[in-house]
Amino acid sequence: MSVDVLLLVPFEPNSGASIDPVYRQTQGAKLSLPFAIATEEFESFLGRSLDFWKREQQPYFGDTPIPLPTHRSLTAVTLASALENNGISWYALDPGCEGLMYWRQRFEELQSLKPRIVALSTTFVMTAPWLHAICRLIRKLFPYAKLLIGGYYYATNAQQFLSLDADVMCVGEGELRFPEVVKRLLKSEGLQNIPGLYLRASDGTLHHTGHAESLNLGELPPVQWSLAERIDPFVDLSKHSIEYGVETQRGCIFKCEFCSYRTLVDPQVMTPEQSVEAILATGASSHGWINLTDSTATFPHRRWEETMRLLAERGGSPHPIWAFARVSDINDDRARLMHAAGVRHLFVGQESGHQEILNRMKKATHVHQVKPAISALEKNGITATFGFIHGFPGENMETIQASRGMIEHLNDGLAKPAVLTYLLYPFIFLDFAAVSQKENLTGTSHYLGYEGSSLSPAQAVEEVLQTIIAVSRKEHAPAFSFLLLKSVLPTSGIGMFSIPQRYEVFRWMKAVERGISIFLEKSLDGTPINDLELRRVREIVLERYPMPAPRRSNSESLLRRRILKRLAREWEVEKTKGPGLMTRFSLGVDTYAATKMFSLGKDIFLRGEIAQASQHKLDAHDNRHAEILVSKAISTKRKYPVIPVRHSASE
């Protein structure tokens, strides 16, 4: 058996970022490792693992374990649909977050398919060294195949995207161009007249085929969700619950300085009638949830209201809906409509609790809009996750404290919490974000490598950690979402947020958050542990486990903590002293064991990083390609208007 295309949709695992030196020196040293150590200590105190993605470790709410999806991404199903519609044979791998060892083993097992083309999506990857490692594995195990790379990583780092060892790089939407590129490659025909491609010549230089126009979203063939069962790993739509990704608009008319959504494609929307049909099309399965991926689902207002009204008239969504929303779009009437249509959880990108920072971001919202929006959600039975950023250019301790205080008090005055969780990131630098054009940030080559901001990346990460600790002390405040993602499976959390026991889930998450934070405070600040508080937290956490915990080895736990603490010390000083011996040894051995490629393990052991493929290097001409790609994306989208902040008469 052979196939035309092997389609790969990797989600970067936690381990992927650790081979990135800049990540280690910032987020790794200041946040990830301190959390890992504190979690290990709290788990030792509990006597059980908090890795609830493992079935035997899942807490129960009511008579069932915490509801988690079986992974299946919209990207994989959409691209598989495009190939299927064009009569192209394919095999797709869409496993969620898996490390290099998984990919090597699966590649070895699939070599017999002899794909003529390997297509790699970069949409869910942030770390260039990890992408380089995947590409080198592909080149080693499928040396005869053409490598086609697409996905949104180019908007994060255009230079690194163009440096990947690929034959064809696709910039922009792929539903129509992807199968056309594949058909041309299969026939050994030229690609020069297909726009939006970067073609690698035999001498390593790049050729650009011109700008690709945005697609009309309403005219694209519908996604064939039945193909989800033909994608590896297997899912059974009659038994497994998945998150159905539904996209009814692309792009964004808002001009938030930190965001790349508005520069990826021109704004395109389906009509309300088309949107309702796309949502109802997921009803063939009786299991699952809907992740509405629209960047601003709640805007334009009239379109959203009409979509919700039509959906409610058709009996509501077949599955609970999760959607992105702007705080300025939420009021009682819209919340009532959303609930009637089946919306159960919103993600609100609040970003900051200080108006000056919101203005700098060109967010076009006001801090005074937050409380009325949350009140409307609570009144109509909809919950939310709020997203924040620490460290945007111009940030200072006053503005950080304003955001910290807002998170602490989001649920004040409510009978039940409406904001169940929050996400908090350090400011990250995206090539396609408008802020990248500011003079003091130009030339940055890593999303955490900027130097011209008012707060350094390390300082921003430190403030993220301090906010998490502070918010953990407030029982009514939302829980930090990433606390529970020890073993990451991509999910919006709608499964947990749409069940009747969601407030019990919230209470349990807050207890886990507080337990970890108690050990964080002890290790970071020397704060004595309050034994009474810690025992109370343990009682809340353990009451959700009907089964006894699998036996944990104290000696193994102690060894893990010692290794993590040694790595933390090395990562803390790596920027000035270089990668430490434990870092180089552990990551080098792990990488070699995962890939069986001596060159990759050697790179990390000697240098602390994976070098890009030696087949080609970006020269000045190729760097110019990256500069043009970024500047064109940002400048051509400035024609879209800024939506002004509307103040009430009392402000």
Secondary structure, 3 states (H helix, E strand, C coil): CCCCEEEEEEECCHHHHCCCHHHHHHHHHHHHHHHHHHHHHHHHHHCCCCCCCCHHHCCEECCEECCCCCCCCHHHHHHHHHHHHCCCCEEEEEEEECCHHHHHHHHHHHHHHCCCEEEEECCCCCCHHHHHHHHHHHHHHCCCCEEEEECCHHHHCHHHHHHCCCCEEECCCCCCHHHHHHHHHHCCCCCCCCCCEEEECCCCCEEECCCCCCCCHHHCCCCCHHHHHHCECCCCCCCCCCEEEECCEECCCCCCCCCCHHHHCCCEECCHHHHHHHHHHHHHCCCCEEEECCCCCCCCHHHHHHHHHHHHHCCCCCCCEEEEECHHHCCHHHHHHHHHHCEEEEEEEEECCCHHHHHHHCCCCCHHHHHHHHHHHHHCCCEEEEEEEECCCCCCHHHHHHHHHHHHCCCCCCCCCCEEEEEEEECCCCCCCHHHHCHHHCCCCCCCCCCCCCCCHHHHHHHHHHHHHHHHCCCCCCEEHHHHCCCCCCCCCHHHHCCCCHHHHHHHHHHHHHHHHHHHHHHHHCCCCCHHHHHHHHHHHHCCCCCCCCCCCHHHHHHHHHHHHHHHHHHHHHHHHCCCHHHHHHHHHHHHHHHCCHHHHHHHHHHCCCCCCCCCCCCHHHHHHHHHHHHHHHHCCCCCCCCCCCCCCCC
